[in-house]
Amino acid sequence: MIETDVCIIGAGPGGTATALKLSYMGIPCVLIDKAAFPRDKVCGDAISGKVTTLMNRLDPQILKRFDAQAEQTDVWGLTFVSPNGKAIALPFKQNYNKHRDAAPGYVSKRLEFDNFLVEEVKRRDNIDLHLETAISAIERSERGYRLSDEEGKLQVDCKILIDASGAHSTFSRKQAGLEKDLNHHAGAVRAYYKNVKGLHSDNFIELHFVKELTPGYFWIFPLPNGEANVGVGMRSDIVKKRKVNLRKMLDFIVEEHPKFKDRFEGAERIGKVAGYGLPLGSKTRVISGDHFMLVGDAGHLIDPLTGEGIGNAFYSGFIAAEQAEQCLLKNDFSAAFMKAYDVRIKRVLGSEMKLSYKMQRMASYPFLVNAIANIIAGNQKVVNVITGMYTDFNLREQIVKPAFWIKMFLKK
Ligand SMILES: Cc1cc2nc3c(=O)[nH]c(=O)nc-3n(C[C@H](O)[C@H](O)[C@H](O)COP(=O)(O)OP(=O)(O)OC[C@H]3O[C@@H](n4cnc5c(N)ncnc54)[C@H](O)[C@@H]3O)c2cc1C
């Protein structure tokens, strides 16, 4: 039996970020994952500036080691394509210089990215890492929670349990009560391809609002060595209502859709199509309680518009680590004290989630997306304003206001 103050289940981005943050704060913890790393995780593999900002904040050496790896592409922008086929290339930074500036985003296979994070964990001598250990029982103990694995190899008794075990977490669903709500959940599938034609020379990621998939989208994210992560995603209530088979939809777009079939002619699919759920943060949930906090997907913290969850898993991990420090200092592990975690998550991520949810709902009206695309297309002044939104949240908030688009229309 290991007795520890903090035990984290799951060594994905959320769990490793929590463990690393605790470690740098001088707080030992136990980190457990059922997988042997490197392991795959179904994802689009796009990593935003949020992640690298937080890595750098923790220790600039981590970011240096990440940058030195050859396994990711540097991403300099995104191409958004409206249902009427208007392609709009939006750099993440104006006048960027690839040789001078740090890339504002990356695409890295999770097989490699998550392994990088686990290697960072192994560098720290105050993180007790247990891999290939699936937690199968979690029950209350006098100190907090007692966890044990399937094979009875490991038992941990902790004051604070941090559940970072992802979208399919049993603890989150059954003990913390976060039921799946199809209106605030998405399904997505992805496959790796080699030799897709027409990728952007500066690795812009591509989001296509294909008519047949509205309000979901089709993506192509460029990877190193001529590979790409290609997938489709849609809100689960709509998947259910329309009986959409996402795997068939992906095959249709790639093989038959007039806008894409030429780009995929001669491309080779590597491995299988794989799918996984995305618990979206468009509904406020209680993500802490007596002696526990939920981090990342276990806390339903994925951006409801873009499907980005790695950055939010990192943010929530850092905030959970800071809350754990407070609990240990005050020797208070009650739900009432832990509530400060929910409050901070709402403060940091709440406005962004709200805005993304509004934009997600706007995206379900193809005529609106087409009208916006018509305003932006071919107008460099408007493109510059939109580019500024990547780093300026106040500016981004304008995007859901009709007055903003009237102003942009008049700039034409
Ligand atoms: C198709 C798809 C595309 C996506 N695209 C993007 C994207 O491009 N960019 C982006 O930012 N986000 C994307 N996301 C979301 C992103 O994948 C998640 O938000 C992110 O992985 C959350 O990290 P996490 O650490 O919370 O959970 P996970 O990454 O799921 O990690 C959970 C860990 O817990 C372990 N675990 C689970 N159960 C147990 C157990 N019982 N005992 C021990 N260990 C356990 C697992 O092995 C795993 O390592 C996508 C999601 C999907 C499904």
The ligand as an SDF file (V2000), in Angstrom:
LIG
                    3D

 53 58  0  0  0  0  0  0  0  0999 V2000
  -10.9920   12.2630  -33.1020 C   0  0  0  0  0  0  0  0  0  0  0  0
  -10.5340   13.2970  -32.1120 C   0  0  0  0  0  0  0  0  0  0  0  0
   -9.7970   14.4030  -32.5710 C   0  0  0  0  0  0  0  0  0  0  0  0
   -9.3010   15.3290  -31.6480 C   0  0  0  0  0  0  0  0  0  0  0  0
   -8.4840   16.3390  -32.1090 N   0  0  0  0  0  0  0  0  0  0  0  0
   -7.8890   17.1700  -31.2500 C   0  0  0  0  0  0  0  0  0  0  0  0
   -6.9130   18.0980  -31.6990 C   0  0  0  0  0  0  0  0  0  0  0  0
   -6.5400   18.1310  -32.8780 O   0  0  0  0  0  0  0  0  0  0  0  0
   -6.3520   18.9360  -30.7770 N   0  0  0  0  0  0  0  0  0  0  0  0
   -6.7040   18.8890  -29.4580 C   0  0  0  0  0  0  0  0  0  0  0  0
   -6.1820   19.6950  -28.6730 O   0  0  0  0  0  0  0  0  0  0  0  0
   -7.6030   17.9880  -29.0030 N   0  0  0  0  0  0  0  0  0  0  0  0
   -8.1800   17.1170  -29.8530 C   0  0  0  0  0  0  0  0  0  0  0  0
   -9.0460   16.1480  -29.3800 N   0  0  0  0  0  0  0  0  0  0  0  0
   -9.3000   16.0760  -27.9290 C   0  0  0  0  0  0  0  0  0  0  0  0
   -8.0950   15.4490  -27.2040 C   0  0  0  0  0  0  0  0  0  0  0  0
   -7.7700   14.2080  -27.7880 O   0  0  0  0  0  0  0  0  0  0  0  0
   -8.4160   15.2680  -25.7090 C   0  0  0  0  0  0  0  0  0  0  0  0
   -9.0270   16.4350  -25.2440 O   0  0  0  0  0  0  0  0  0  0  0  0
   -7.1630   14.9970  -24.8780 C   0  0  0  0  0  0  0  0  0  0  0  0
   -6.5980   13.7620  -25.2020 O   0  0  0  0  0  0  0  0  0  0  0  0
   -7.5140   15.0310  -23.3740 C   0  0  0  0  0  0  0  0  0  0  0  0
   -6.4130   14.6590  -22.6150 O   0  0  0  0  0  0  0  0  0  0  0  0
   -6.6320   13.8940  -21.2170 P   0  0  0  0  0  0  0  0  0  0  0  0
   -5.2840   13.7900  -20.6060 O   0  0  0  0  0  0  0  0  0  0  0  0
   -7.7280   14.5000  -20.4700 O   0  0  0  0  0  0  0  0  0  0  0  0
   -7.1560   12.4300  -21.6170 O   0  0  0  0  0  0  0  0  0  0  0  0
   -6.4720   11.2940  -22.4990 P   0  0  0  0  0  0  0  0  0  0  0  0
   -5.5430   11.8670  -23.4670 O   0  0  0  0  0  0  0  0  0  0  0  0
   -7.5890   10.4400  -22.9940 O   0  0  0  0  0  0  0  0  0  0  0  0
   -5.6090   10.4420  -21.4470 O   0  0  0  0  0  0  0  0  0  0  0  0
   -6.2170    9.6220  -20.4980 C   0  0  0  0  0  0  0  0  0  0  0  0
   -5.2130    8.5750  -20.0060 C   0  0  0  0  0  0  0  0  0  0  0  0
   -5.8170    7.8250  -18.9640 O   0  0  0  0  0  0  0  0  0  0  0  0
   -5.4450    6.4670  -19.0660 C   0  0  0  0  0  0  0  0  0  0  0  0
   -6.4720    5.6720  -18.3950 N   0  0  0  0  0  0  0  0  0  0  0  0
   -7.7840    5.5640  -18.7310 C   0  0  0  0  0  0  0  0  0  0  0  0
   -8.4170    4.7470  -17.8680 N   0  0  0  0  0  0  0  0  0  0  0  0
   -7.4870    4.3360  -16.9680 C   0  0  0  0  0  0  0  0  0  0  0  0
   -7.5210    3.4480  -15.8430 C   0  0  0  0  0  0  0  0  0  0  0  0
   -8.6500    2.8460  -15.4650 N   0  0  0  0  0  0  0  0  0  0  0  0
   -6.3830    3.2320  -15.1420 N   0  0  0  0  0  0  0  0  0  0  0  0
   -5.2290    3.8410  -15.5250 C   0  0  0  0  0  0  0  0  0  0  0  0
   -5.1440    4.6750  -16.5930 N   0  0  0  0  0  0  0  0  0  0  0  0
   -6.2490    4.9230  -17.2920 C   0  0  0  0  0  0  0  0  0  0  0  0
   -5.3760    6.2450  -20.5820 C   0  0  0  0  0  0  0  0  0  0  0  0
   -4.5380    5.1410  -20.9000 O   0  0  0  0  0  0  0  0  0  0  0  0
   -4.8070    7.5770  -21.0830 C   0  0  0  0  0  0  0  0  0  0  0  0
   -3.4100    7.5260  -21.1910 O   0  0  0  0  0  0  0  0  0  0  0  0
   -9.5760   15.2010  -30.2680 C   0  0  0  0  0  0  0  0  0  0  0  0
  -10.3400   14.1190  -29.8130 C   0  0  0  0  0  0  0  0  0  0  0  0
  -10.7990   13.1710  -30.7190 C   0  0  0  0  0  0  0  0  0  0  0  0
  -11.5800   11.9930  -30.2150 C   0  0  0  0  0  0  0  0  0  0  0  0
  1  2  1  0
  2  3  1  0
  2 52  2  0
  3  4  2  0
  4  5  1  0
  4 50  1  0
  5  6  2  0
  6  7  1  0
  6 13  1  0
  7  8  2  0
  7  9  1  0
  9 10  1  0
 10 11  2  0
 10 12  1  0
 12 13  2  0
 13 14  1  0
 14 15  1  0
 14 50  1  0
 15 16  1  0
 16 17  1  0
 16 18  1  0
 18 19  1  0
 18 20  1  0
 20 21  1  0
 20 22  1  0
 22 23  1  0
 23 24  1  0
 24 25  2  0
 24 26  1  0
 24 27  1  0
 27 28  1  0
 28 29  2  0
 28 30  1  0
 28 31  1  0
 31 32  1  0
 32 33  1  0
 33 34  1  0
 33 48  1  0
 34 35  1  0
 35 36  1  0
 35 46  1  0
 36 37  1  0
 36 45  1  0
 37 38  2  0
 38 39  1  0
 39 40  1  0
 39 45  2  0
 40 41  1  0
 40 42  2  0
 42 43  1  0
 43 44  2  0
 44 45  1  0
 46 47  1  0
 46 48  1  0
 48 49  1  0
 50 51  2  0
 51 52  1  0
 52 53  1  0
M  END
$$$$
